[in-house]
Amino acid sequence: MSLSSTAHQLVTLASEGEQGGNHESLSPYLTGGGALFVLLLLLWITTRFNRDR
């Protein structure tokens, strides 16, 4: 398998996936808000354990 045939297969595979990649039940705002909440919670927990410095 040559590099050009591999690249052609990857381009073909990527172009076929354009029809519907998003799941309808996943809201990007809800996912981003949940991720932000989890990261802020981990930051708060980390700062609580680091009181000796």
C-alpha positions as CSV (number, residue, x, y, z in Angstrom):
1,M,0.0,0.0,0.0
2,S,1.6,3.2,-1.1
3,L,1.3,6.6,0.6
4,S,-0.9,8.1,-2.2
5,S,-3.4,5.2,-2.1
6,T,-3.6,5.5,1.7
7,A,-4.2,9.2,1.5
8,H,-6.9,8.7,-1.1
9,Q,-8.6,6.1,1.1
10,L,-8.5,8.5,4.1
11,V,-10.0,11.3,2.0
12,T,-12.7,9.1,0.7
13,L,-13.5,7.9,4.2
14,A,-13.6,11.4,5.6
15,S,-15.9,12.6,2.8
16,E,-18.4,9.8,3.4
17,G,-18.8,10.7,7.0
18,E,-20.2,14.2,6.4
19,Q,-23.8,13.1,6.3
20,G,-24.5,13.0,10.0
21,G,-21.8,13.0,12.7
22,N,-23.8,14.6,15.5
23,H,-26.1,12.7,17.7
24,E,-29.4,14.6,18.1
25,S,-29.6,14.1,21.8
26,L,-26.2,15.6,22.6
27,S,-26.4,19.4,23.0
28,P,-23.0,21.1,22.5
29,Y,-23.8,23.7,25.1
30,L,-24.7,21.0,27.7
31,T,-21.6,19.0,26.9
32,G,-19.4,22.1,27.1
33,G,-21.1,23.3,30.3
34,G,-20.7,19.9,31.9
35,A,-17.0,19.7,31.0
36,L,-16.5,23.2,32.4
37,F,-18.2,22.3,35.6
38,V,-16.1,19.1,36.0
39,L,-12.9,21.0,35.3
40,L,-13.8,23.7,37.8
41,L,-14.7,21.1,40.4
42,L,-11.4,19.4,39.9
43,L,-9.6,22.7,40.2
44,W,-11.4,23.4,43.5
45,I,-10.6,20.0,44.9
46,T,-7.0,20.4,43.9
47,T,-6.7,23.8,45.7
48,R,-8.4,22.4,48.8
49,F,-5.7,19.6,49.1
50,N,-2.9,22.1,48.6
51,R,-3.4,24.3,51.7
52,D,0.1,23.7,53.2
53,R,1.9,25.8,50.6
